[in-house]
Amino acid sequence: MSAQAPAQRLGFGGSVLGGDLPLEHQRALVEAAFDSGFRYFDVAPSYGNGNAERVLGEVLQSVRAEVSIATKVGIRHPVHAGQVSLARRVLRPLKAMAPGLWQRAARSVRRAAAARARFAPAEVSATIEESLRRLSTDRIDVLLLHEARPEDVGPELLELLRAVQREGRVGSFGLGTSVEASLALLHAHPGCFDTVQVDHYWGALTPWPTPVPGQVVTHRCIRNGLELVRHRALLREVREHRVGAELARVLQDAEAAPHLLLRAATLMPATSRTLVSSTQVRRLREFVRAAADSSLDREAIAFNECLSRVAAPGLTYPNMLDRT
């Protein structure tokens, strides 16, 4: 793999790895992300029926010193991952013939295989060791508590996390849960978490405690943004903005709107990094170009201004824009 200038504000979301994608296609995605400039890779034991960590570790092993890898604890590697993969292959013909039925069947398979988030220190310790082995590495750069709730985090868990950090097996640890749970955990354990990973927009605009955690990582900026741009309050604010005509034109363009939303995400000062993912190599390269496209800055800044003016206090989804 050849290296280009890194996409500093982007990260590769590994949830697309595994599942139905052929193994060579999964490898090609990770290679293309690295070659396009991605240097931050996010994954979890549960992604891709339990295969995502293994694919990521295999591809990045030769460039391990050049990348940061984030993985998670709390939701374990799927039980009977092999049977889950077999079930998905058996059900795959439904995908084209009956996509709605396929989605319901796939959700049932995932629910049957996945365990509820568990944070007993012994389980967390075992999960860390399993992830290190699957990732073919001796260090996890960022370890996130996956879907943790305030009651899940106690002194014993925090001491374990500090211990693995002192041993060098984990670089830093943080939270990969909802905005509300993250705020509660940051308040309950000040100074303990270096990273917060949340959904974009309500996460990017949340008034995080001072000082802001080491980094706020967001994801789904395009998916969430395309939903938000249909909201009446936001559309009204866009029409009244001094560059509203130009902004509205870009937002109505099916090809340009995702690029605008991604550029806007990279310009939000509270966001350290934005995760993106795709099953298409072409799209990953487009993401890098869009994130660096300063020609979109006027409209991207205007979009962020409009959104910040209409976002409701608390920024909880789905009623983020309820104030009109």
N, C-alpha and C positions, 0 to 999 in steps of 0.2 A: 504494500500500500504506500502511496506517495502522500506527503503531507503538504497542505496549503495553509494559508493564514487562517487561524482559528476563528470560528464564529463565536465571539466572546460571550454574547448575551443569549446564545441558544444552547439547548441541551437536547439530546436524543432520547425520546421516550420509548422504552423497550417493551411496552405492553403489546406492540404489534408482532413481536417475535413469537415463534411457536405456533400453536393452533393449526390452521389449515395450510400455512405456507410451506412449500418445499424447503428442505434444509438449505440447499444451495441459494435459494432466494433470500432466506434469512441472513445468511452470511454476507451476501451481496449488499443487503441493506446496511449492515453495520460497517462494512468496508467503504461504501459510498458515503456514509455519514462522516467517517473519519477523513476520507479524502476530500470532502467538501469543507472541512474545517471544524467539525464538532469535536470537542474535547471533554465534554461532560455527558456521561451516559447513565441513565436512570433505569432501574430494573427492580424486580421483586421476586421472591421465591415462587409466588403463585402465578406469575405471568406465563402465558404460553403453555398452559397445562404443566407448569413446572420446568419447561425446557429453556426459557428465555435466558436465565443466568448462564446456563451451560454454553449456549450459542455465543453470547456476548463475551464470556471469558475466553472461549476458544479463538475467536477472531482477534481480540484485542491483546492477546498474550504477548505478541511480538512487539507491541508498542505500549506496553503497560505503563512505562514511566512517563509517557506523554499525555495520559488521560486521567480523568477522575471518574470513579465509579461510585454511584449511589445505589444502595439496595435497602431492603426493609426487613423489619422483624414484626411479629405480631400475628400475621396471617401466614401459616406454614406452607411449605411445599405441598401440593395437593396429595391427598391420600389416593393411592392406586392410580398414579398418573398414567401408567401404561393403559389401564382399562379406559380411562377418560379419553385418551387419544384414539383408541380403537372405537369407542362409542361415537366420537366425532366423525371418524372416517365412514362408519356405517350410515350415519345420518346425513353425510355430505350431499348425496343426491337431492335431498329436500331443498338445499340452498337455492338452486335455480328454479325448481318447480314450484316451491311454496316457501318463499323467503320468510313470511310471518311465522309459519309453523317451525321453520328452521331456527329462528331466533328464540322462540319459546323453548324448543327442545334443548338448544345450546345452553340457555340460562339454567334449565333444570339440571343439566350435566354439571355445570360449574357449581351450583348450589350443593349438589350431592357430594362433590369432591372437596370443596373448600371448608376449612374449619373456621369457626368464629375467631376473631382476633384474640390472641392469648399472650399474656405478658408476664407469666411466672418466670422468675430469673432463670430457673433451670431450662425452661423451654427456649427462652431468648438466647441463652448461651449455646444450646444445641443448634438453633437456627443459624447463628453466626458461623459456627464451624461448618455447617452444611453449605452455606453460601460461599464461604472462602474456598471450599473444595470445588463447588460447581463453577465458580468464577476463575478457577486456576490462578489464584493470587494469594498473597499472604497478608493483604491489607485491604480493608474496605474504606474508601475515602470519606464517604458520608453514609451514616446508618440512620434511617428514619423509623420512627415508631408508626406503624401502618394502622390507620384507623383507631388510634388510641383515644380513650376517654379519660377524663381527669381521675376517675377512680382506679384506672389501670396502672397508674404511675406512683410508686411508693419508694421509700428509702432504699429497700433492698435492690430494686431494679436500677435505681440511679447509681448505686455503688457498683453494681456489676458493669454498667456502661462506663463508669469512670475507670474501672479496673482494665477493661479491654482497651480503653483508650491509652492508659499508661503503658500497657504491654505493646502498643503499636499496631494491634490488629485492626483498630478502627481509628480513623483520623478525627472525625467529629461526629456528633449525633444530633438529631433534630426530630421534627414532627412532620408526618405525612397524613394529616387528618383534616377535619373541617375547620373553617375559620373560627367558629365558636369554641370548639374544643381546644384549638391552638391557643386562643387568647386566654382561656381558663388555665391551661397548663403553663403558659408563660408567666401568668400572674402567680400561680401556686409555687413555681420553681424558678424564680428569677435567676438569670445567668447560666442556666443549665443547658439550654438548647442553642446550637449555633446556626441551625437552618430550619426554616418553616416552608413547607411545600403545600400549596393550596390551589384551588381552582382560580382561574384568572378573572379579572375585573373586580369581583367582590373581594378577592384576595389582594389584588394589586392596589386597590383603593382603601383598604382597611387601615384605620389609624393604629398601627402597631405600637407597642410600648416603646418608650425611650429608655435606653438606646435601642434602635431597631436591631433585631437579631442579625447575626453575621451575614446571612443571605436569605432573601425571600425568593423561592423558586415557584413559578406558576406554570400551569398547563391548561390546555383547552382554550387558548385565547381565540382561536378562529371559530371553533364550534360554539362557544358561549357568545362570542361577538356577533355571529350571524343571527343568533336568537335575539340579542339585545337590540339590534338595529331595527327590529320590527316594532319596538315599543313606542307608543304614541308620544309619551313625554320626551323621549330622546329625539324622535323625528321632529317634534316641534322645536326643540332646542337647536337642532341642525339647521332648520329653515331660517331661524333668527340669527344664526352666527354670521359674522362678516364674510366668511368664505363658504357659507352654507350651500350655495349653488354648486360649487366645485366639489365639495364634500359629498353632497347628495348624489352627484353624478357618479363618483367613484363607488359609493356604497351600493348603487343600483347595478353596477357592472359585476356580473357573476365571477369573472376572472380577476378583476382588479380588487374587489372587496377583501378577499382573504389576505392579499399582500398588504393592503392598507392596515388591516387589523393586526397583522404580525409586526409591521413596522411600528404601529402605535404601541404595541406591547413592549417592544424593546426601548421605547422612549419614556416609559413610566418610571420615574425615579425610584419608587419603592421596590421595584422588581429587579433583583440581581440577575435572574436567568429565567428564560421561558422555554419550557419543554415543548417540542413538536415531534410528531411521528407520522409515518405514512408507510404503506406497503409498496410504494412506488419510488424507485431511485430518482426518477425525474423530479418528483415533488420535493424530495429532500434538498436537491440542488436549488430548486426554486425558492424554498424557504430561506436558504442562506442569502440568495440574491435579494430577496424582498427585505430581509432584516437589515441589510446594508444599503438599501436604496434611499438615499437622502432626498431624491426628487419627490418622494411622498411625504416629506416632513410637514409641509404646511397643512395638508389635510389630516395627517396623523395627529399632529398637535391639536388641531381643531376638534377632532373626534374625542380626544382625551379631555379637552376642556368641556365639551358638551356633556360628556358622561359624568364628569365630576360635579357638574352643576345640578344634575337631576337625580343623582344616586341618593337613595333614602338612607337616613342614619342607621347604622348597624350593618348595612350592606349584606343582609342575609338573603340567600336565594331560596325560593323564586320571587320573593317580593322586593327585590333590590330597587326597583324603580316605581314603587307604589305611590310615592309622594308625587302629586301632579300639580 
